[in-house]
């Protein structure tokens, strides 16, 4: 039987999204069984920390 997934809401900003995912289980919104690996061959490390 296929699990019905909830729709991910639209967020006004990144902070709102962060609070949402801290309080909700992602398995209710995403099918982690269909996730695929991604290769980023041209990605280079940064020398600056991100704040």
PDB file as gemmi writes it, atoms N, CA and C in Angstrom:
CRYST1    1.000    1.000    1.000  90.00  90.00  90.00 P 1                      
ATOM      1  N   UNK A   1       0.835  -1.178   0.000  1.00  0.00           N  
ATOM      2  CA  UNK A   1       0.000   0.000   0.000  1.00  0.00           C  
ATOM      3  C   UNK A   1       0.882   1.245   0.000  1.00  0.00           C  
ATOM      4  N   UNK A   2       0.528   2.182  -0.814  1.00  0.00           N  
ATOM      5  CA  UNK A   2       1.313   3.405  -0.958  1.00  0.00           C  
ATOM      6  C   UNK A   2       0.922   4.421   0.104  1.00  0.00           C  
ATOM      7  N   UNK A   3       1.916   5.032   0.725  1.00  0.00           N  
ATOM      8  CA  UNK A   3       1.683   6.016   1.776  1.00  0.00           C  
ATOM      9  C   UNK A   3       1.364   7.377   1.153  1.00  0.00           C  
ATOM     10  N   UNK A   4       0.293   8.012   1.608  1.00  0.00           N  
ATOM     11  CA  UNK A   4      -0.056   9.343   1.127  1.00  0.00           C  
ATOM     12  C   UNK A   4       0.842  10.368   1.813  1.00  0.00           C  
ATOM     13  N   UNK A   5       1.472  11.213   1.018  1.00  0.00           N  
ATOM     14  CA  UNK A   5       2.382  12.221   1.544  1.00  0.00           C  
ATOM     15  C   UNK A   5       1.686  13.563   1.663  1.00  0.00           C  
ATOM     16  N   UNK A   6       2.056  14.305   2.682  1.00  0.00           N  
ATOM     17  CA  UNK A   6       1.531  15.653   2.873  1.00  0.00           C  
ATOM     18  C   UNK A   6       2.242  16.615   1.932  1.00  0.00           C  
ATOM     19  N   UNK A   7       1.598  17.717   1.602  1.00  0.00           N  
ATOM     20  CA  UNK A   7       2.194  18.747   0.746  1.00  0.00           C  
ATOM     21  C   UNK A   7       3.103  19.641   1.582  1.00  0.00           C  
ATOM     22  N   UNK A   8       4.303  19.915   1.075  1.00  0.00           N  
ATOM     23  CA  UNK A   8       5.231  20.799   1.770  1.00  0.00           C  
ATOM     24  C   UNK A   8       4.723  22.228   1.629  1.00  0.00           C  
ATOM     25  N   UNK A   9       4.575  22.955   2.737  1.00  0.00           N  
ATOM     26  CA  UNK A   9       4.064  24.327   2.657  1.00  0.00           C  
ATOM     27  C   UNK A   9       5.080  25.286   2.028  1.00  0.00           C  
ATOM     28  N   UNK A  10       4.581  26.428   1.599  1.00  0.00           N  
ATOM     29  CA  UNK A  10       5.443  27.487   1.066  1.00  0.00           C  
ATOM     30  C   UNK A  10       5.885  28.357   2.244  1.00  0.00           C  
ATOM     31  N   UNK A  11       7.172  28.631   2.320  1.00  0.00           N  
ATOM     32  CA  UNK A  11       7.720  29.387   3.434  1.00  0.00           C  
ATOM     33  C   UNK A  11       8.071  30.806   3.005  1.00  0.00           C  
ATOM     34  N   UNK A  12       7.891  31.761   3.908  1.00  0.00           N  
ATOM     35  CA  UNK A  12       8.193  33.162   3.620  1.00  0.00           C  
ATOM     36  C   UNK A  12       9.692  33.426   3.645  1.00  0.00           C  
ATOM     37  N   UNK A  13      10.412  32.667   4.487  1.00  0.00           N  
ATOM     38  CA  UNK A  13      11.865  32.855   4.574  1.00  0.00           C  
ATOM     39  C   UNK A  13      12.515  31.581   5.119  1.00  0.00           C  
ATOM     40  N   UNK A  14      13.810  31.565   5.143  1.00  0.00           N  
ATOM     41  CA  UNK A  14      14.554  30.379   5.559  1.00  0.00           C  
ATOM     42  C   UNK A  14      14.358  30.068   7.043  1.00  0.00           C  
ATOM     43  N   UNK A  15      14.213  31.096   7.858  1.00  0.00           N  
ATOM     44  CA  UNK A  15      13.999  30.892   9.290  1.00  0.00           C  
ATOM     45  C   UNK A  15      12.682  30.168   9.542  1.00  0.00           C  
ATOM     46  N   UNK A  16      11.650  30.569   8.836  1.00  0.00           N  
ATOM     47  CA  UNK A  16      10.351  29.914   8.963  1.00  0.00           C  
ATOM     48  C   UNK A  16      10.445  28.441   8.542  1.00  0.00           C  
ATOM     49  N   UNK A  17      11.183  28.175   7.485  1.00  0.00           N  
ATOM     50  CA  UNK A  17      11.368  26.803   7.017  1.00  0.00           C  
ATOM     51  C   UNK A  17      12.132  25.974   8.049  1.00  0.00           C  
ATOM     52  N   UNK A  18      13.163  26.553   8.627  1.00  0.00           N  
ATOM     53  CA  UNK A  18      13.970  25.860   9.629  1.00  0.00           C  
ATOM     54  C   UNK A  18      13.115  25.474  10.845  1.00  0.00           C  
ATOM     55  N   UNK A  19      12.297  26.394  11.319  1.00  0.00           N  
ATOM     56  CA  UNK A  19      11.420  26.117  12.460  1.00  0.00           C  
ATOM     57  C   UNK A  19      10.442  24.991  12.109  1.00  0.00           C  
ATOM     58  N   UNK A  20       9.912  25.024  10.893  1.00  0.00           N  
ATOM     59  CA  UNK A  20       8.976  23.987  10.456  1.00  0.00           C  
ATOM     60  C   UNK A  20       9.628  22.612  10.505  1.00  0.00           C  
ATOM     61  N   UNK A  21      10.815  22.460   9.908  1.00  0.00           N  
ATOM     62  CA  UNK A  21      11.448  21.142   9.848  1.00  0.00           C  
ATOM     63  C   UNK A  21      11.965  20.682  11.206  1.00  0.00           C  
ATOM     64  N   UNK A  22      12.204  21.609  12.124  1.00  0.00           N  
ATOM     65  CA  UNK A  22      12.600  21.221  13.481  1.00  0.00           C  
ATOM     66  C   UNK A  22      11.425  20.610  14.246  1.00  0.00           C  
ATOM     67  N   UNK A  23      10.205  20.932  13.830  1.00  0.00           N  
ATOM     68  CA  UNK A  23       9.028  20.480  14.566  1.00  0.00           C  
ATOM     69  C   UNK A  23       8.181  19.465  13.794  1.00  0.00           C  
ATOM     70  N   UNK A  24       8.590  19.078  12.597  1.00  0.00           N  
ATOM     71  CA  UNK A  24       7.826  18.129  11.790  1.00  0.00           C  
ATOM     72  C   UNK A  24       8.739  17.002  11.292  1.00  0.00           C  
ATOM     73  N   UNK A  25       8.163  15.843  11.070  1.00  0.00           N  
ATOM     74  CA  UNK A  25       8.887  14.677  10.585  1.00  0.00           C  
ATOM     75  C   UNK A  25       8.891  14.677   9.052  1.00  0.00           C  
ATOM     76  N   UNK A  26      10.077  14.663   8.454  1.00  0.00           N  
ATOM     77  CA  UNK A  26      10.186  14.743   6.995  1.00  0.00           C  
ATOM     78  C   UNK A  26       9.625  13.512   6.297  1.00  0.00           C  
ATOM     79  N   UNK A  27       9.513  12.381   6.995  1.00  0.00           N  
ATOM     80  CA  UNK A  27       8.978  11.180   6.352  1.00  0.00           C  
ATOM     81  C   UNK A  27       7.494  11.315   6.023  1.00  0.00           C  
ATOM     82  N   UNK A  28       6.819  12.297   6.598  1.00  0.00           N  
ATOM     83  CA  UNK A  28       5.417  12.546   6.259  1.00  0.00           C  
ATOM     84  C   UNK A  28       5.296  13.370   4.974  1.00  0.00           C  
ATOM     85  N   UNK A  29       6.410  13.949   4.511  1.00  0.00           N  
ATOM     86  CA  UNK A  29       6.388  14.853   3.359  1.00  0.00           C  
ATOM     87  C   UNK A  29       7.224  14.351   2.179  1.00  0.00           C  
ATOM     88  N   UNK A  30       8.213  13.516   2.443  1.00  0.00           N  
ATOM     89  CA  UNK A  30       9.122  13.042   1.398  1.00  0.00           C  
ATOM     90  C   UNK A  30       9.190  11.525   1.395  1.00  0.00           C  
ATOM     91  N   UNK A  31       9.316  10.942   0.213  1.00  0.00           N  
ATOM     92  CA  UNK A  31       9.501   9.498   0.096  1.00  0.00           C  
ATOM     93  C   UNK A  31      11.007   9.240  -0.010  1.00  0.00           C  
ATOM     94  N   UNK A  32      11.620   8.958   1.135  1.00  0.00           N  
ATOM     95  CA  UNK A  32      13.070   8.776   1.181  1.00  0.00           C  
ATOM     96  C   UNK A  32      13.524   7.529   0.428  1.00  0.00           C  
ATOM     97  N   UNK A  33      12.627   6.658   0.062  1.00  0.00           N  
ATOM     98  CA  UNK A  33      12.976   5.467  -0.708  1.00  0.00           C  
ATOM     99  C   UNK A  33      13.310   5.783  -2.162  1.00  0.00           C  
ATOM    100  N   UNK A  34      12.917   6.969  -2.634  1.00  0.00           N  
ATOM    101  CA  UNK A  34      13.166   7.355  -4.024  1.00  0.00           C  
ATOM    102  C   UNK A  34      14.339   8.325  -4.174  1.00  0.00           C  
ATOM    103  N   UNK A  35      15.056   8.575  -3.091  1.00  0.00           N  
ATOM    104  CA  UNK A  35      16.179   9.515  -3.125  1.00  0.00           C  
ATOM    105  C   UNK A  35      17.329   8.941  -3.942  1.00  0.00           C  
ATOM    106  N   UNK A  36      17.961   9.785  -4.755  1.00  0.00           N  
ATOM    107  CA  UNK A  36      19.099   9.373  -5.565  1.00  0.00           C  
ATOM    108  C   UNK A  36      20.335  10.162  -5.152  1.00  0.00           C  
ATOM    109  N   UNK A  37      21.491   9.525  -5.257  1.00  0.00           N  
ATOM    110  CA  UNK A  37      22.753  10.206  -4.955  1.00  0.00           C  
ATOM    111  C   UNK A  37      23.064  11.215  -6.054  1.00  0.00           C  
ATOM    112  N   UNK A  38      23.717  12.298  -5.667  1.00  0.00           N  
ATOM    113  CA  UNK A  38      24.098  13.344  -6.612  1.00  0.00           C  
ATOM    114  C   UNK A  38      25.606  13.519  -6.546  1.00  0.00           C  
ATOM    115  N   UNK A  39      26.235  13.635  -7.704  1.00  0.00           N  
ATOM    116  CA  UNK A  39      27.669  13.874  -7.783  1.00  0.00           C  
ATOM    117  C   UNK A  39      27.873  15.292  -8.312  1.00  0.00           C  
ATOM    118  N   UNK A  40      28.677  16.082  -7.600  1.00  0.00           N  
ATOM    119  CA  UNK A  40      28.974  17.463  -8.005  1.00  0.00           C  
ATOM    120  C   UNK A  40      30.480  17.567  -8.262  1.00  0.00           C  
ATOM    121  N   UNK A  41      30.930  17.162  -9.453  1.00  0.00           N  
ATOM    122  CA  UNK A  41      32.364  17.091  -9.725  1.00  0.00           C  
ATOM    123  C   UNK A  41      33.066  18.452  -9.778  1.00  0.00           C  
ATOM    124  N   UNK A  42      32.357  19.515 -10.063  1.00  0.00           N  
ATOM    125  CA  UNK A  42      32.989  20.831 -10.186  1.00  0.00           C  
ATOM    126  C   UNK A  42      32.880  21.670  -8.920  1.00  0.00           C  
ATOM    127  N   UNK A  43      32.386  21.092  -7.853  1.00  0.00           N  
ATOM    128  CA  UNK A  43      32.245  21.810  -6.588  1.00  0.00           C  
ATOM    129  C   UNK A  43      33.605  21.949  -5.933  1.00  0.00           C  
ATOM    130  N   UNK A  44      33.955  23.176  -5.573  1.00  0.00           N  
ATOM    131  CA  UNK A  44      35.259  23.449  -4.973  1.00  0.00           C  
ATOM    132  C   UNK A  44      35.068  23.924  -3.541  1.00  0.00           C  
ATOM    133  N   UNK A  45      35.974  23.510  -2.654  1.00  0.00           N  
ATOM    134  CA  UNK A  45      35.859  23.968  -1.261  1.00  0.00           C  
ATOM    135  C   UNK A  45      36.084  25.460  -1.146  1.00  0.00           C  
ATOM    136  N   UNK A  46      35.441  26.065  -0.178  1.00  0.00           N  
ATOM    137  CA  UNK A  46      35.577  27.493   0.045  1.00  0.00           C  
ATOM    138  C   UNK A  46      36.640  27.753   1.103  1.00  0.00           C  
ATOM    139  N   UNK A  47      37.223  28.930   1.056  1.00  0.00           N  
ATOM    140  CA  UNK A  47      38.203  29.310   2.076  1.00  0.00           C  
ATOM    141  C   UNK A  47      37.571  30.244   3.102  1.00  0.00           C  
ATOM    142  N   UNK A  48      36.310  30.620   2.852  1.00  0.00           N  
ATOM    143  CA  UNK A  48      35.577  31.533   3.745  1.00  0.00           C  
ATOM    144  C   UNK A  48      34.497  30.748   4.488  1.00  0.00           C  
ATOM    145  N   UNK A  49      34.394  30.933   5.801  1.00  0.00           N  
ATOM    146  CA  UNK A  49      33.303  30.284   6.517  1.00  0.00           C  
ATOM    147  C   UNK A  49      31.965  30.952   6.157  1.00  0.00           C  
ATOM    148  N   UNK A  50      30.904  30.176   6.170  1.00  0.00           N  
ATOM    149  CA  UNK A  50      29.587  30.748   5.883  1.00  0.00           C  
ATOM    150  C   UNK A  50      28.868  31.005   7.199  1.00  0.00           C  
ATOM    151  N   UNK A  51      28.456  32.218   7.401  1.00  0.00           N  
ATOM    152  CA  UNK A  51      27.749  32.596   8.622  1.00  0.00           C  
ATOM    153  C   UNK A  51      26.358  33.015   8.300  1.00  0.00           C  
TER     154      UNK A  51                                                      
END                                                                             
